[in-house]
Amino acid sequence: MDIIAAIATGGNPTAIGIVRVSGEGCFALCDRVFRPLKGKAFSGQEARKMIYGDMLDTQGRVIDRGLAVRFPGPHSYTGEDSAEFHCHGSPVVLRELLSALFAAGARQARAGEFTKRAFLNGHLDLTQAEAVVDLIDAETAAAARNAAAQLDGGLRRTLEPIQDALLEITCRFYAVVDYPDEDIEDVQPEQVAEALSSADEKLTALLATCQRGKVLKSGVRTAIVGRPNAGKSSLLNALAGYERAIVTDVPGTTRDTVEESVLCGGVLLRLIDTAGIRDTADVVEQMGVERSRKAIEAADLVLVVIDISTIPTLESDETLRLARASGKPFLVVFSKLDLYHPPAYVKVPGTGGDPAGAVYLSSVTGEGLHVLEDTVAALFPAGDPKEAGSLLTDQRQEEAARRARDAVRRAKNALESGLTPDAVLTDAEEALDALGELTGRAAKEEIVSRIFQRFCVGK
């Protein structure tokens, strides 16, 4: 493969900047851009040890003094010879160093190419490669922990027992058919049924983690809706911790949706502050109201903000009707607690779905915000910390796991219906193919490898 190089620390000035290099022959190439202050050339220095020296530009002139380290393959991130340069984080210095590497024979690494090489060289499976991106993009501590655990192979370890059980019955069947003269125990229907039932249970449990995984990775798309001047923008500002949206006493101030990401009860909420929902002759405000309706349809959670002083008119509240009709989980947030004293309990009127909770708060004083945080946390529980790394976090993973589970169930039905073994085998192989898409383990290659390892040793 080509020798690739890239700046690993972004384009903004930082105290320390890192340039990475990878590919066969990269150590000799690095000798041309780095000169150790003591000892032999960089290519002859001790592995995985920081070396102090000069960084050189394309003309061999010193542009900085810093550290370099080499990682001989296969014991490196990419699985091939790799090196890193740690210098001052000036964008100019980093670009000059990168240009010197290009002049010496490296090329610009494409986006994600270091991780791609790690995958191609067998150092990461697909779930781990995806975890690298998740870890970089993590916006909460829980998301970072889950990505780190997945990078450590958490999801792979969950899937491997399922794959191994299906591979065992599949390769044994092929061995019996292809090598009839060998003394190989035939596949027993009871063993097949047990393996399929276990795979079904484990895949069903894994699919049940999708919602939690998506919440960890992407957050909860949350629409803040209500009548004009109900306190929606004030709630957004209170949760964001600064004045993100304009707040006035004039109804209809918010004309377009305003978005902000906040942590609420440890849950990442993608807040969408919407225009007040009401009948209006203002064309611009009408467009804002329509966007509010669409925000409800697209939301995972709806916060219906209601001015406490308007409680007597709840029966006619259009936002409550829309929230109920959406079928989405929604919370009723009674605002302006600093101005009014509500009754001890308000029954939210109307028919259809009930709210997941009712909260009284003041966005001005902060009173009641902790109740909202607790309510949101209860709606989207973090789950058992031991599950970290074993959650399905994106649509690709979910679809592959679902296809694997469906194929396993078809195999179970075929077995129970008394169909020939090859019919059961076809569905089992489809399940293995889907699981292989999750982890990158090719089912056909695994089957052939196991047959020769288990049943044809010395043949």
Beta strands, then each sheet from edge to edge (+ up, - down):
strand 1: 4-7
strand 2: 14-22
strand 3: 34-36
strand 4: 51-56
strand 5: 62-71
strand 6: 82-89
strand 7: 107-108
strand 8: 220-226
strand 9: 258-264
strand 10: 267-273
strand 11: 301-307
strand 12: 330-335
strand 13: 357-360
sheet 1: 3+ 4- 5+ 6- 2+ 1- 7-
sheet 2: 9+ 10- 8- 11- 12- 13-
end
